[in-house]
Amino acid sequence: MNQLENNAFFWQKIDSIFLASAIVITQPAGSNHPDYQNLIYPVDYGYLNETLSQDSLGISVYKGSISTHIIDAMLVSADILKKDIEVKLLLGCNAEEVDKILRFVNQTEFQKTILVRRGNTIPTWSNPDL
């Protein structure tokens, strides 16, 4: 199969995690990356408090300018220097902000990222939670 099945129940679980957590902003829009001073964050960046991720801080979040209570999309990045794959959530990002985030995360040859936009379809193989 060549296509990602964008399961509405998956996004429901993402929303549940998000709504049960607080966002901690560690890098405000316009600030420099702590390790690479030439990289400037295009939107607020932080993590969801009391969640788990590879970096042990929590699930990463890019927070845009739109006020919302659902996650719009997620980034999946592969980093050959760290030898890892990370997931980062996008919250309230308009089209221009999404473009800036994608340019920001894909600047180096060592990390490349894909965008997975929120879907609302229910695949035939999926069963609703009871």
N, C-alpha and C positions, 0 to 999 in steps of 0.2 A: 504494500500500500504506500502511495507517495504522499499522502495527505495526513495532517494531524487531525485527529478527531477531537474537536473542542467541546468537551463534555460540560454541560451546565452544572452537573452535580459536583464536579471538580472545583469550579469557581465558587460554588456555594460553600465548600469547605475552606477555601482561601479567605472568603469574606468572614467566616466564623472565626478563623485565627486572627484576622485583622481587627475585628470588632471586640475581641477579648483582650486586646493588647493596646499599649500606649506607644506612640511613635516618639523615639528619642532622636532629635536632629543632632548629628555630630559634625556635619559640614554644611553650613548655610550656602545658599546660592551665591556664587561669586568668590567663594573661598578656594584656596589651593589644596590640592591633594596632600595629605601629610607626608607621603614618601616621594612624590614626584611633583615638585613645585611648579612645573610648567603646565600641569593639568588643573583646569579651573572648573569647579562644579557648576553646571548650567542651571540646576534647580536644587532645592534643599535635599539633603541625603542623610539617611540615618538608618535606624533599625527598629524592629518591633520588640519592645521590652518583654522579657519572660518568654521568649521563643528560642528555638535552637537553629543553628546554622553551622557551616564549616568553620567560620572564624570565631566561633563561640561568643560573639556579641549579640546575635539575634538575626532574624531574617531581615535582609537589607531592603530599604524602601527609598525610591526617588519620589519626592512629593512636589507636584506641580502647583499651578496657580488656581485650579478649579476646586471649589469646595465640594467634596463628595464623601460618601461613606462606603464606597465599593472600590475594589481594585480594578483598574482599567486593563492592565496587561502585565506581562512579566518578561524579564530578560533571562536568557540562559546563556552563560558565557563559558567558554573554554579557554583556559590560561595555560600555555605550555611551560611558562617559567615556574609557576606554582604547582603545576601538574594537577589541576583541579577543575571542577565544573561548579559554577555557582548559579543560584537563582536569586533574582532581585525583582521586587514588586514595583509597579508604577501606580501611583495614586494621584488622581486629579490632574493629569498631564494633557495639555492641548496638543494639537498636531505639531506645532512649532517646537514645543518642549520635548516631545518624543523624538523629533529629528535631532535636536541638540544633544539629547541623552545618547542616542545611537552614535552620533559622531564622537562624543566624549569617550564612550566605552570601547569604540573600535579604532582608536587612534594609533595603537601600536601593532606591530606584527606578531606580538606574543599573545595577545588576547583578541578573540573575535566573539561576537555576540549575535544571537537571534532574538527577535521580538515575537512573542506569542500574545496575540490580542484576545481579549475576553470573547467567548462565544456563548451561545445560549441554546445550542442544539443538544439533543439527547441521543447518543448513538444507540443503535438497535441492540448492542450487546450489554448495555448498561441497565441496571435495575435501580429504581429509586430506593433510597434508604427507608427502612421501615421504622 
